[in-house]
Amino acid sequence: MQKKIKLTDIILSVICVVFVAEAAAPVAVLGNSQFFWWLFMIVAFLLPYGLISSGLGTTYQGDGGLYDWISSAYPGTRWGARAAWWYWLNFPLWMSSLAVLVPDLIEVAFGFELGIGLSLALQLGFILIVTIIACYPVCDSVIILNICAVIKVGLALLVGGMGIYFIIQNGFVNDMSFATFLPSFDLDSLSFISVIIFNMLGFEVVCTFSEDMDDPKKQIPQAIVIGGLVIAGVYLLGGFGIGAGIPAEEVDAAAGLIEAVVLMSGQEGGIFIGAVALLFMVTLFGNMISWSLGVNNTACYAAENGDMPAVFTKRWAKNDMPIGSAIVNGVVAAVICVLGVIMTIVAPDSELFWTFFALNLVLFLMSYLPIFPAFLKLRKEDPNTERPFKVPGGPAMLKLMAWVPFVLIVISVLFCAVPLSLDSESLIDVLPITIGAIICIALGEALIIGREKNKK
């Protein structure tokens, strides 16, 4: 009999998938207005997205996740295939970017500099471990996801606790007048919408674990609601800690949790900083393992329906896991890391490598766009299907819950992929992302058209 995961495991899986430990640091650059944006996005995006995911995940169960939902709403169209392609393509890009962080965290933890060869070996080792674990069911790796979820929350509580301790000892370092909490709607502030949304996505991943659950129709909405509340709370606490202990002008938008802890503790090394770095590195494994299980299932399911390349249909006879997707992810991520090392040697000061990784955010956000109109269409045209969890609200409320997140994602994609000014700095930073996104979209369309011809 196949092992099943309990409700506690599912809640922790939600936290492991959705919650990003380092998320609060980049947004803290906004100062006290970050709290408006966190609260606004929790109400305008996290809440409706979580409810819609619960409704779709319990009504249309299966391994396909968002692909299944979109294909059910738009059968015979390319939208399911497009979403599956964008959803999958972001993952090896993302895995490569996290692999690159591993040597940096080792250097912080142990205080010595690694050579290029050893750094690459660590990156490839990270990818190999994630790829191997992704070949086994979630019930076999649930302990890893649970530990990573606890560590993630623990790190956020640490940052929040350090901020509270700093206040007790020294008072607030930033101006706490009411005016500082009011939002600014300039381009810089609005550009952080994409960062916040990125750190709230992933509920559909847990829906692909339904075959490993005892009662997914009850457990999925329970886990999403409880996990979502925990995530919202720790995001706010982490943001408060950084806002309380670090002057807003010293917060670097490109920095993460480690830099925030360094600034608040006043230590640049030592046992404490090293321990935080190693714990943070463990959460990177949790991120990739949990997401790989969902992405691989979705890609394999789409391929079995003829909407992804045939290599993704390969399953392991031993446990029926989608090893084709796992292996392709690992190979693509490894190639990107090798290319990154070559680029570092050829052009050490080039930002092109990290600009390339910004593509994963654009493609990732785009894959979610069809979910919201699909939800409305299924609710209207498929009213007789049993809905164990029915999203509450009348027609007007449901449209509001679907179209507000949709518009927020559109805004996020525009800020990430379209140059909003024509000065040279903006063009250098954003234009490669624009071109890369167009190439990835065009490649996906070509593959979809090719598979359509093969079906005929």
C-alpha positions as a Markdown table, in Angstrom:
| # | Residue | x | y | z |
|---|---|---|---|---|
| 1 | Met | 0.0 | 0.0 | 0.0 |
| 2 | Gln | 1.3 | 3.4 | -1.0 |
| 3 | Lys | 2.3 | 5.7 | 1.9 |
| 4 | Lys | 0.1 | 8.8 | 2.4 |
| 5 | Ile | 1.1 | 12.2 | 3.6 |
| 6 | Lys | -0.8 | 13.7 | 6.6 |
| 7 | Leu | -2.4 | 17.2 | 6.8 |
| 8 | Thr | 0.5 | 18.5 | 8.8 |
| 9 | Asp | 2.9 | 17.3 | 6.1 |
| 10 | Ile | 0.7 | 19.0 | 3.4 |
| 11 | Ile | 0.6 | 22.3 | 5.4 |
| 12 | Leu | 4.4 | 22.2 | 5.7 |
| 13 | Ser | 4.7 | 21.4 | 2.0 |
| 14 | Val | 2.6 | 24.5 | 1.2 |
| 15 | Ile | 5.0 | 26.6 | 3.3 |
| 16 | Cys | 8.1 | 25.0 | 1.8 |
| 17 | Val | 6.8 | 25.6 | -1.8 |
| 18 | Val | 5.3 | 29.1 | -1.4 |
| 19 | Phe | 7.3 | 30.8 | 1.4 |
| 20 | Val | 10.6 | 32.2 | 0.3 |
| 21 | Ala | 12.9 | 32.9 | 3.3 |
| 22 | Glu | 14.8 | 35.8 | 1.7 |
| 23 | Ala | 11.7 | 37.5 | 0.3 |
| 24 | Ala | 11.4 | 40.2 | 2.9 |
| 25 | Ala | 14.9 | 41.7 | 2.3 |
| 26 | Pro | 14.4 | 43.0 | -1.2 |
| 27 | Val | 11.0 | 44.5 | -0.5 |
| 28 | Ala | 12.3 | 46.2 | 2.6 |
| 29 | Val | 14.0 | 48.8 | 0.4 |
| 30 | Leu | 10.6 | 50.5 | 0.2 |
| 31 | Gly | 10.9 | 51.4 | 3.8 |
| 32 | Asn | 7.7 | 51.5 | 5.9 |
| 33 | Ser | 5.5 | 51.6 | 2.8 |
| 34 | Gln | 6.5 | 47.9 | 2.3 |
| 35 | Phe | 3.8 | 47.0 | 4.9 |
| 36 | Phe | 1.1 | 48.6 | 2.7 |
| 37 | Trp | 2.3 | 46.6 | -0.3 |
| 38 | Trp | 2.5 | 43.3 | 1.7 |
| 39 | Leu | -1.0 | 43.8 | 3.1 |
| 40 | Phe | -2.4 | 44.9 | -0.2 |
| 41 | Met | -0.9 | 42.0 | -2.1 |
| 42 | Ile | -2.1 | 39.5 | 0.6 |
| 43 | Val | -5.7 | 40.7 | 0.2 |
| 44 | Ala | -5.6 | 41.4 | -3.6 |
| 45 | Phe | -3.5 | 38.5 | -4.7 |
| 46 | Leu | -2.6 | 35.8 | -2.1 |
| 47 | Leu | -6.2 | 35.4 | -0.8 |
| 48 | Pro | -8.0 | 35.1 | -4.1 |
| 49 | Tyr | -5.3 | 33.0 | -5.7 |
| 50 | Gly | -5.3 | 30.6 | -2.7 |
| 51 | Leu | -9.1 | 30.3 | -2.8 |
| 52 | Ile | -9.1 | 29.7 | -6.6 |
| 53 | Ser | -6.3 | 27.2 | -6.4 |
| 54 | Ser | -8.3 | 25.3 | -3.6 |
| 55 | Gly | -11.4 | 25.3 | -5.8 |
| 56 | Leu | -9.7 | 24.1 | -9.0 |
| 57 | Gly | -7.4 | 21.7 | -7.2 |
| 58 | Thr | -10.3 | 19.9 | -5.4 |
| 59 | Thr | -12.6 | 19.9 | -8.4 |
| 60 | Tyr | -10.2 | 18.9 | -11.1 |
| 61 | Gln | -7.8 | 16.6 | -9.3 |
| 62 | Gly | -4.7 | 15.1 | -11.0 |
| 63 | Asp | -1.1 | 15.4 | -11.8 |
| 64 | Gly | -1.5 | 18.1 | -14.3 |
| 65 | Gly | -2.0 | 21.1 | -12.0 |
| 66 | Leu | -2.5 | 24.4 | -13.8 |
| 67 | Tyr | -2.1 | 22.7 | -17.2 |
| 68 | Asp | -5.1 | 20.4 | -16.4 |
| 69 | Trp | -7.2 | 23.4 | -15.2 |
| 70 | Ile | -6.5 | 25.5 | -18.3 |
| 71 | Ser | -6.9 | 22.6 | -20.7 |
| 72 | Ser | -10.3 | 21.8 | -19.1 |
| 73 | Ala | -11.4 | 25.4 | -19.6 |
| 74 | Tyr | -10.0 | 25.8 | -23.1 |
| 75 | Pro | -10.0 | 22.3 | -24.8 |
| 76 | Gly | -8.7 | 22.2 | -28.3 |
| 77 | Thr | -6.7 | 25.4 | -27.9 |
| 78 | Arg | -3.0 | 26.1 | -27.3 |
| 79 | Trp | -3.4 | 27.7 | -23.9 |
| 80 | Gly | -2.8 | 24.6 | -21.9 |
| 81 | Ala | 0.4 | 23.8 | -23.9 |
| 82 | Arg | 1.6 | 27.4 | -23.6 |
| 83 | Ala | 1.2 | 27.5 | -19.9 |
| 84 | Ala | 2.9 | 24.1 | -19.5 |
| 85 | Trp | 5.9 | 25.3 | -21.6 |
| 86 | Trp | 6.3 | 28.6 | -19.8 |
| 87 | Tyr | 5.8 | 26.8 | -16.4 |
| 88 | Trp | 8.4 | 24.2 | -17.2 |
| 89 | Leu | 11.0 | 26.4 | -18.9 |
| 90 | Asn | 11.3 | 28.7 | -15.8 |
| 91 | Phe | 12.3 | 25.8 | -13.6 |
| 92 | Pro | 15.8 | 24.8 | -14.9 |
| 93 | Leu | 16.6 | 28.5 | -15.1 |
| 94 | Trp | 15.6 | 29.0 | -11.5 |
| 95 | Met | 17.4 | 25.8 | -10.4 |
| 96 | Ser | 20.6 | 27.1 | -12.0 |
| 97 | Ser | 20.3 | 30.5 | -10.3 |
| 98 | Leu | 20.0 | 28.8 | -6.9 |
| 99 | Ala | 22.9 | 26.4 | -7.7 |
| 100 | Val | 25.1 | 29.4 | -8.3 |
| 101 | Leu | 24.3 | 30.6 | -4.7 |
| 102 | Val | 25.6 | 27.3 | -3.1 |
| 103 | Pro | 29.3 | 28.1 | -3.4 |
| 104 | Asp | 28.7 | 31.7 | -2.2 |
| 105 | Leu | 27.0 | 30.3 | 0.9 |
| 106 | Ile | 29.8 | 27.8 | 1.5 |
| 107 | Glu | 32.3 | 30.7 | 1.3 |
| 108 | Val | 30.2 | 32.7 | 3.9 |
| 109 | Ala | 29.9 | 29.8 | 6.2 |
| 110 | Phe | 33.5 | 28.7 | 6.2 |
| 111 | Gly | 35.3 | 32.0 | 5.5 |
| 112 | Phe | 37.4 | 30.9 | 2.5 |
| 113 | Glu | 37.2 | 31.5 | -1.2 |
| 114 | Leu | 36.5 | 28.7 | -3.6 |
| 115 | Gly | 38.1 | 28.3 | -7.0 |
| 116 | Ile | 36.1 | 28.2 | -10.2 |
| 117 | Gly | 36.4 | 24.4 | -10.6 |
| 118 | Leu | 35.2 | 23.6 | -7.1 |
| 119 | Ser | 32.4 | 26.2 | -7.3 |
| 120 | Leu | 31.2 | 24.5 | -10.5 |
| 121 | Ala | 31.4 | 21.1 | -8.9 |
| 122 | Leu | 29.2 | 22.3 | -6.0 |
| 123 | Gln | 26.7 | 23.7 | -8.4 |
| 124 | Leu | 26.5 | 20.5 | -10.3 |
| 125 | Gly | 26.3 | 18.5 | -7.1 |
| 126 | Phe | 23.3 | 20.6 | -6.0 |
| 127 | Ile | 21.5 | 20.0 | -9.3 |
| 128 | Leu | 22.3 | 16.2 | -9.2 |
| 129 | Ile | 20.9 | 15.9 | -5.6 |
| 130 | Val | 17.7 | 17.7 | -6.6 |
| 131 | Thr | 17.3 | 15.6 | -9.8 |
| 132 | Ile | 17.8 | 12.3 | -7.9 |
| 133 | Ile | 15.3 | 13.1 | -5.2 |
| 134 | Ala | 12.8 | 14.3 | -7.8 |
| 135 | Cys | 12.7 | 10.8 | -9.1 |
| 136 | Tyr | 10.9 | 9.6 | -6.0 |
| 137 | Pro | 7.3 | 10.3 | -4.7 |
| 138 | Val | 6.6 | 13.2 | -2.4 |
| 139 | Cys | 5.9 | 10.8 | 0.4 |
| 140 | Asp | 9.5 | 9.6 | 0.3 |
| 141 | Ser | 10.9 | 13.2 | 0.6 |
| 142 | Val | 8.2 | 14.7 | 2.8 |
| 143 | Ile | 10.6 | 14.8 | 5.8 |
| 144 | Ile | 13.0 | 16.9 | 3.8 |
| 145 | Leu | 10.2 | 19.3 | 2.9 |
| 146 | Asn | 9.0 | 19.5 | 6.5 |
| 147 | Ile | 12.5 | 20.3 | 7.8 |
| 148 | Cys | 13.0 | 22.9 | 5.1 |
| 149 | Ala | 9.6 | 24.5 | 5.9 |
| 150 | Val | 10.5 | 24.7 | 9.6 |
| 151 | Ile | 13.9 | 26.2 | 8.8 |
| 152 | Lys | 12.4 | 28.8 | 6.5 |
| 153 | Val | 9.9 | 29.9 | 9.2 |
| 154 | Gly | 12.7 | 29.8 | 11.8 |
| 155 | Leu | 14.9 | 32.1 | 9.7 |
| 156 | Ala | 12.0 | 34.6 | 9.2 |
| 157 | Leu | 11.3 | 34.5 | 13.0 |
| 158 | Leu | 15.0 | 35.1 | 13.6 |
| 159 | Val | 15.0 | 38.2 | 11.4 |
| 160 | Gly | 11.8 | 39.4 | 13.1 |
| 161 | Gly | 13.2 | 38.6 | 16.6 |
| 162 | Met | 16.5 | 40.5 | 15.8 |
| 163 | Gly | 14.4 | 43.5 | 14.8 |
| 164 | Ile | 12.4 | 43.4 | 18.0 |
| 165 | Tyr | 15.6 | 43.0 | 20.1 |
| 166 | Phe | 17.2 | 46.0 | 18.2 |
| 167 | Ile | 14.1 | 48.1 | 19.0 |
| 168 | Ile | 14.3 | 47.3 | 22.7 |
| 169 | Gln | 18.0 | 48.1 | 22.8 |
| 170 | Asn | 18.2 | 51.1 | 20.5 |
| 171 | Gly | 14.8 | 52.2 | 19.3 |
| 172 | Phe | 13.7 | 52.4 | 15.7 |
| 173 | Val | 16.3 | 53.3 | 13.2 |
| 174 | Asn | 13.8 | 54.6 | 10.6 |
| 175 | Asp | 11.3 | 57.4 | 10.8 |
| 176 | Met | 8.0 | 55.8 | 12.1 |
| 177 | Ser | 5.7 | 58.7 | 11.4 |
| 178 | Phe | 2.3 | 57.9 | 9.8 |
| 179 | Ala | 3.4 | 59.5 | 6.5 |
| 180 | Thr | 6.2 | 57.0 | 6.0 |
| 181 | Phe | 3.7 | 54.1 | 5.9 |
| 182 | Leu | 1.8 | 55.6 | 3.0 |
| 183 | Pro | 2.6 | 54.0 | -0.4 |
| 184 | Ser | 4.3 | 55.7 | -3.3 |
| 185 | Phe | 3.0 | 54.8 | -6.7 |
| 186 | Asp | 6.1 | 55.7 | -8.6 |
| 187 | Leu | 7.7 | 53.2 | -11.0 |
| 188 | Asp | 10.3 | 52.0 | -8.5 |
| 189 | Ser | 7.6 | 51.0 | -5.9 |
| 190 | Leu | 5.3 | 49.4 | -8.5 |
| 191 | Ser | 8.2 | 47.4 | -9.8 |
| 192 | Phe | 8.2 | 45.4 | -6.5 |
| 193 | Ile | 4.8 | 44.0 | -7.2 |
| 194 | Ser | 6.5 | 41.3 | -9.4 |
| 195 | Val | 8.8 | 40.4 | -6.5 |
| 196 | Ile | 6.0 | 40.1 | -4.0 |
| 197 | Ile | 3.8 | 38.0 | -6.4 |
| 198 | Phe | 6.7 | 35.7 | -7.2 |
| 199 | Asn | 7.0 | 35.0 | -3.5 |
| 200 | Met | 3.3 | 34.1 | -3.2 |
| 201 | Leu | 3.0 | 31.6 | -6.0 |
| 202 | Gly | 3.0 | 27.8 | -5.8 |
| 203 | Phe | -0.3 | 26.6 | -4.3 |
| 204 | Glu | -1.0 | 24.6 | -7.5 |
| 205 | Val | 2.1 | 22.5 | -6.8 |
| 206 | Val | 0.6 | 21.0 | -3.7 |
| 207 | Cys | -2.5 | 20.1 | -5.7 |
| 208 | Thr | -0.4 | 17.8 | -7.9 |
| 209 | Phe | 0.4 | 15.7 | -4.7 |
| 210 | Ser | -3.3 | 14.7 | -4.5 |
| 211 | Glu | -2.6 | 11.0 | -5.2 |
| 212 | Asp | -0.3 | 10.9 | -2.1 |
| 213 | Met | -3.1 | 12.3 | 0.2 |
| 214 | Asp | -5.7 | 10.4 | 2.2 |
| 215 | Asp | -8.5 | 12.9 | 1.5 |
| 216 | Pro | -7.3 | 15.6 | -1.0 |
| 217 | Lys | -10.8 | 17.2 | -1.2 |
| 218 | Lys | -10.6 | 18.2 | 2.4 |
| 219 | Gln | -6.8 | 18.4 | 2.9 |
| 220 | Ile | -6.0 | 20.7 | 0.0 |
| 221 | Pro | -8.2 | 23.7 | 1.0 |
| 222 | Gln | -7.3 | 23.2 | 4.7 |
| 223 | Ala | -3.5 | 23.2 | 3.9 |
| 224 | Ile | -3.8 | 26.2 | 1.6 |
| 225 | Val | -5.8 | 28.3 | 4.1 |
| 226 | Ile | -3.6 | 27.4 | 7.1 |
| 227 | Gly | -0.3 | 27.6 | 5.2 |
| 228 | Gly | -1.4 | 30.8 | 3.5 |
| 229 | Leu | -2.1 | 32.5 | 6.9 |
| 230 | Val | 1.3 | 31.3 | 8.3 |
| 231 | Ile | 3.1 | 32.6 | 5.2 |
| 232 | Ala | 1.3 | 36.0 | 5.4 |
| 233 | Gly | 2.2 | 36.3 | 9.0 |
| 234 | Val | 5.9 | 35.5 | 8.7 |
| 235 | Tyr | 6.3 | 37.7 | 5.6 |
| 236 | Leu | 5.0 | 40.6 | 7.7 |
| 237 | Leu | 7.2 | 39.7 | 10.7 |
| 238 | Gly | 10.3 | 39.4 | 8.5 |
| 239 | Gly | 9.7 | 42.7 | 6.9 |
| 240 | Phe | 9.1 | 44.3 | 10.3 |
| 241 | Gly | 12.4 | 42.9 | 11.6 |
| 242 | Ile | 14.4 | 44.3 | 8.7 |
| 243 | Gly | 12.5 | 47.6 | 8.7 |
| 244 | Ala | 13.1 | 48.0 | 12.5 |
| 245 | Gly | 16.8 | 47.1 | 12.5 |
| 246 | Ile | 18.2 | 48.4 | 9.2 |
| 247 | Pro | 18.0 | 52.0 | 7.9 |
| 248 | Ala | 16.0 | 52.0 | 4.7 |
| 249 | Glu | 18.8 | 53.7 | 2.7 |
| 250 | Glu | 21.2 | 50.8 | 3.6 |
| 251 | Val | 18.9 | 48.1 | 2.4 |
| 252 | Asp | 20.1 | 46.7 | -0.9 |
| 253 | Ala | 17.3 | 45.5 | -3.2 |
| 254 | Ala | 19.6 | 42.8 | -4.6 |
| 255 | Ala | 20.6 | 41.6 | -1.2 |
| 256 | Gly | 18.9 | 38.7 | 0.6 |
| 257 | Leu | 18.4 | 37.3 | 4.1 |
| 258 | Ile | 22.2 | 36.8 | 4.8 |
| 259 | Glu | 23.0 | 40.4 | 4.1 |
| 260 | Ala | 20.1 | 41.5 | 6.3 |
| 261 | Val | 21.3 | 39.3 | 9.2 |
| 262 | Val | 24.9 | 40.6 | 8.7 |
| 263 | Leu | 23.7 | 44.3 | 8.9 |
| 264 | Met | 21.5 | 43.7 | 12.0 |
| 265 | Ser | 24.1 | 41.6 | 13.9 |
| 266 | Gly | 27.1 | 43.7 | 12.9 |
| 267 | Gln | 29.0 | 40.5 | 12.2 |
| 268 | Glu | 30.4 | 39.6 | 8.8 |
| 269 | Gly | 31.5 | 36.1 | 9.7 |
| 270 | Gly | 31.8 | 33.7 | 12.6 |
| 271 | Ile | 29.7 | 30.8 | 13.8 |
| 272 | Phe | 26.4 | 32.6 | 13.9 |
| 273 | Ile | 26.5 | 33.9 | 10.3 |
| 274 | Gly | 28.0 | 30.6 | 9.1 |
| 275 | Ala | 25.1 | 28.7 | 10.7 |
| 276 | Val | 22.5 | 31.0 | 9.1 |
| 277 | Ala | 24.2 | 30.6 | 5.7 |
| 278 | Leu | 24.2 | 26.8 | 6.0 |
| 279 | Leu | 20.5 | 26.7 | 7.1 |
| 280 | Phe | 19.6 | 29.0 | 4.2 |
| 281 | Met | 21.4 | 26.7 | 1.8 |
| 282 | Val | 19.3 | 23.8 | 3.1 |
| 283 | Thr | 16.1 | 25.8 | 2.2 |
| 284 | Leu | 17.4 | 26.0 | -1.3 |
| 285 | Phe | 17.2 | 22.3 | -1.6 |
| 286 | Gly | 13.7 | 22.3 | -0.2 |
| 287 | Asn | 12.7 | 25.0 | -2.7 |
| 288 | Met | 13.9 | 22.9 | -5.7 |
| 289 | Ile | 12.8 | 19.5 | -4.5 |
| 290 | Ser | 9.2 | 20.6 | -3.7 |
| 291 | Trp | 8.9 | 22.6 | -7.0 |
| 292 | Ser | 10.5 | 19.8 | -9.0 |
| 293 | Leu | 7.8 | 17.4 | -7.9 |
| 294 | Gly | 5.0 | 19.7 | -9.1 |
| 295 | Val | 6.7 | 20.9 | -12.3 |
| 296 | Asn | 7.7 | 17.4 | -13.4 |
| 297 | Asn | 4.2 | 16.1 | -12.9 |
| 298 | Thr | 2.7 | 19.0 | -14.9 |
| 299 | Ala | 5.2 | 18.6 | -17.7 |
| 300 | Cys | 4.8 | 14.9 | -17.9 |
| 301 | Tyr | 1.0 | 15.1 | -17.9 |
| 302 | Ala | 1.1 | 17.7 | -20.6 |
| 303 | Ala | 3.4 | 15.5 | -22.7 |
| 304 | Glu | 1.2 | 12.5 | -22.3 |
| 305 | Asn | -1.6 | 14.7 | -23.8 |
| 306 | Gly | 0.7 | 15.6 | -26.7 |
| 307 | Asp | 1.3 | 19.2 | -25.5 |
| 308 | Met | 5.0 | 18.8 | -24.5 |
| 309 | Pro | 7.9 | 17.0 | -26.1 |
| 310 | Ala | 7.8 | 13.2 | -25.9 |
| 311 | Val | 10.9 | 13.0 | -23.7 |
| 312 | Phe | 8.8 | 14.3 | -20.8 |
| 313 | Thr | 6.5 | 11.3 | -20.9 |
| 314 | Lys | 9.2 | 8.9 | -19.6 |
| 315 | Arg | 8.2 | 7.4 | -16.3 |
| 316 | Trp | 10.2 | 5.1 | -14.0 |
| 317 | Ala | 8.6 | 1.7 | -13.9 |
| 318 | Lys | 9.6 | 1.3 | -10.3 |
| 319 | Asn | 7.4 | 4.0 | -8.9 |
| 320 | Asp | 5.7 | 5.7 | -12.0 |
| 321 | Met | 7.5 | 9.0 | -11.3 |
| 322 | Pro | 8.2 | 11.4 | -14.3 |
| 323 | Ile | 11.9 | 10.8 | -14.6 |
| 324 | Gly | 12.0 | 12.2 | -18.1 |
| 325 | Ser | 11.1 | 15.7 | -16.8 |
| 326 | Ala | 13.6 | 15.4 | -13.9 |
| 327 | Ile | 16.5 | 14.4 | -16.1 |
| 328 | Val | 15.8 | 17.1 | -18.7 |
| 329 | Asn | 15.6 | 19.7 | -15.9 |
| 330 | Gly | 18.9 | 18.5 | -14.5 |
| 331 | Val | 20.7 | 18.5 | -17.9 |
| 332 | Val | 19.4 | 22.0 | -18.9 |
| 333 | Ala | 20.3 | 23.4 | -15.5 |
| 334 | Ala | 23.8 | 21.9 | -15.6 |
| 335 | Val | 24.5 | 23.2 | -19.1 |
| 336 | Ile | 23.4 | 26.7 | -17.9 |
| 337 | Cys | 25.8 | 26.6 | -15.0 |
| 338 | Val | 28.7 | 25.5 | -17.2 |
| 339 | Leu | 27.9 | 28.3 | -19.6 |
| 340 | Gly | 27.8 | 30.7 | -16.6 |
| 341 | Val | 31.4 | 29.7 | -15.6 |
| 342 | Ile | 32.5 | 30.2 | -19.2 |
| 343 | Met | 30.9 | 33.6 | -19.2 |
| 344 | Thr | 32.5 | 34.5 | -15.9 |
| 345 | Ile | 36.0 | 33.6 | -17.3 |
| 346 | Val | 35.4 | 35.5 | -20.6 |
| 347 | Ala | 33.7 | 38.6 | -19.1 |
| 348 | Pro | 34.0 | 38.7 | -15.3 |
| 349 | Asp | 32.1 | 42.0 | -15.0 |
| 350 | Ser | 29.2 | 41.1 | -17.2 |
| 351 | Glu | 25.7 | 41.0 | -15.8 |
| 352 | Leu | 24.3 | 39.1 | -18.7 |
| 353 | Phe | 24.4 | 35.8 | -16.8 |
| 354 | Trp | 22.0 | 37.1 | -14.1 |
| 355 | Thr | 19.9 | 39.0 | -16.6 |
| 356 | Phe | 19.4 | 35.7 | -18.3 |
| 357 | Phe | 18.0 | 34.3 | -15.0 |
| 358 | Ala | 15.5 | 37.1 | -14.8 |
| 359 | Leu | 13.8 | 35.3 | -17.7 |
| 360 | Asn | 12.6 | 32.7 | -15.2 |
| 361 | Leu | 10.5 | 35.3 | -13.4 |
| 362 | Val | 8.9 | 36.5 | -16.7 |
| 363 | Leu | 8.0 | 33.0 | -17.9 |
| 364 | Phe | 6.9 | 31.9 | -14.5 |
| 365 | Leu | 4.4 | 34.8 | -14.1 |
| 366 | Met | 3.1 | 34.4 | -17.7 |
| 367 | Ser | 2.2 | 30.7 | -17.0 |
| 368 | Tyr | -0.3 | 31.8 | -14.3 |
| 369 | Leu | -2.2 | 34.3 | -16.5 |
| 370 | Pro | -4.6 | 31.8 | -18.0 |
| 371 | Ile | -5.6 | 30.3 | -14.6 |
| 372 | Phe | -7.9 | 33.2 | -13.6 |
| 373 | Pro | -10.1 | 33.4 | -16.8 |
| 374 | Ala | -10.1 | 29.6 | -16.8 |
| 375 | Phe | -11.6 | 29.6 | -13.3 |
| 376 | Leu | -14.4 | 31.9 | -14.4 |
| 377 | Lys | -15.1 | 29.9 | -17.5 |
| 378 | Leu | -15.2 | 26.6 | -15.7 |
| 379 | Arg | -17.4 | 28.0 | -13.0 |
| 380 | Lys | -19.9 | 29.3 | -15.6 |
| 381 | Glu | -19.8 | 26.5 | -18.2 |
| 382 | Asp | -19.3 | 23.5 | -15.9 |
| 383 | Pro | -21.7 | 24.3 | -13.0 |
| 384 | Asn | -22.8 | 20.7 | -12.5 |
| 385 | Thr | -19.4 | 19.2 | -11.6 |
| 386 | Glu | -19.2 | 18.5 | -7.9 |
| 387 | Arg | -17.1 | 21.1 | -6.1 |
| 388 | Pro | -15.8 | 19.9 | -2.7 |
| 389 | Phe | -14.5 | 23.4 | -2.1 |
| 390 | Lys | -16.6 | 26.1 | -3.8 |
| 391 | Val | -15.1 | 29.5 | -3.9 |
| 392 | Pro | -17.6 | 31.7 | -2.2 |
| 393 | Gly | -19.2 | 34.8 | -3.8 |
| 394 | Gly | -21.6 | 35.9 | -6.5 |
| 395 | Pro | -20.7 | 36.6 | -10.2 |
| 396 | Ala | -19.4 | 40.1 | -9.5 |
| 397 | Met | -17.2 | 39.0 | -6.5 |
| 398 | Leu | -15.8 | 36.0 | -8.5 |
| 399 | Lys | -14.9 | 38.3 | -11.4 |
| 400 | Leu | -13.2 | 40.7 | -9.0 |
| 401 | Met | -11.3 | 37.8 | -7.4 |
| 402 | Ala | -10.1 | 36.6 | -10.8 |
| 403 | Trp | -9.4 | 39.8 | -12.7 |
| 404 | Val | -7.5 | 41.7 | -10.0 |
| 405 | Pro | -4.8 | 39.1 | -9.7 |
| 406 | Phe | -4.7 | 38.7 | -13.5 |
| 407 | Val | -4.1 | 42.5 | -13.9 |
| 408 | Leu | -1.4 | 42.5 | -11.1 |
| 409 | Ile | 0.4 | 39.7 | -13.0 |
| 410 | Val | 0.2 | 41.6 | -16.3 |
| 411 | Ile | 1.7 | 44.7 | -14.5 |
| 412 | Ser | 4.4 | 42.5 | -13.1 |
| 413 | Val | 5.3 | 41.1 | -16.5 |
| 414 | Leu | 5.5 | 44.5 | -18.0 |
| 415 | Phe | 7.8 | 45.8 | -15.3 |
| 416 | Cys | 10.1 | 42.8 | -15.7 |
| 417 | Ala | 10.2 | 42.4 | -19.5 |
| 418 | Val | 9.5 | 45.8 | -21.1 |
| 419 | Pro | 11.8 | 48.8 | -20.9 |
| 420 | Leu | 9.8 | 51.6 | -19.3 |
| 421 | Ser | 12.3 | 54.3 | -20.3 |
| 422 | Leu | 14.7 | 54.6 | -23.2 |
| 423 | Asp | 17.8 | 55.6 | -21.3 |
| 424 | Ser | 20.9 | 53.5 | -21.9 |
| 425 | Glu | 20.9 | 51.9 | -18.4 |
| 426 | Ser | 17.3 | 50.8 | -18.6 |
| 427 | Leu | 17.8 | 49.4 | -22.1 |
| 428 | Ile | 21.0 | 47.5 | -21.1 |
| 429 | Asp | 19.2 | 46.0 | -18.0 |
| 430 | Val | 15.8 | 45.1 | -19.5 |
| 431 | Leu | 16.2 | 44.7 | -23.3 |
| 432 | Pro | 18.0 | 41.3 | -23.0 |
| 433 | Ile | 15.1 | 40.1 | -20.9 |
| 434 | Thr | 12.7 | 41.3 | -23.5 |
| 435 | Ile | 14.5 | 39.6 | -26.3 |
| 436 | Gly | 15.0 | 36.4 | -24.3 |
| 437 | Ala | 11.3 | 36.3 | -23.5 |
| 438 | Ile | 10.3 | 36.7 | -27.1 |
| 439 | Ile | 12.7 | 33.9 | -28.2 |
| 440 | Cys | 11.4 | 31.6 | -25.5 |
| 441 | Ile | 7.7 | 32.3 | -26.4 |
| 442 | Ala | 8.5 | 31.9 | -30.2 |
| 443 | Leu | 10.3 | 28.6 | -29.5 |
| 444 | Gly | 7.3 | 27.3 | -27.5 |
| 445 | Glu | 4.9 | 28.3 | -30.3 |
| 446 | Ala | 7.1 | 26.5 | -32.9 |
| 447 | Leu | 7.1 | 23.3 | -30.8 |
| 448 | Ile | 3.4 | 23.5 | -30.3 |
| 449 | Ile | 2.7 | 23.9 | -34.0 |
| 450 | Gly | 5.1 | 21.0 | -34.8 |
| 451 | Arg | 3.3 | 18.7 | -32.4 |
| 452 | Glu | 0.0 | 19.7 | -33.8 |
| 453 | Lys | 1.2 | 18.7 | -37.3 |
| 454 | Asn | 2.4 | 15.4 | -35.9 |
| 455 | Lys | -1.0 | 14.6 | -34.5 |
| 456 | Lys | -2.7 | 15.0 | -37.9 |
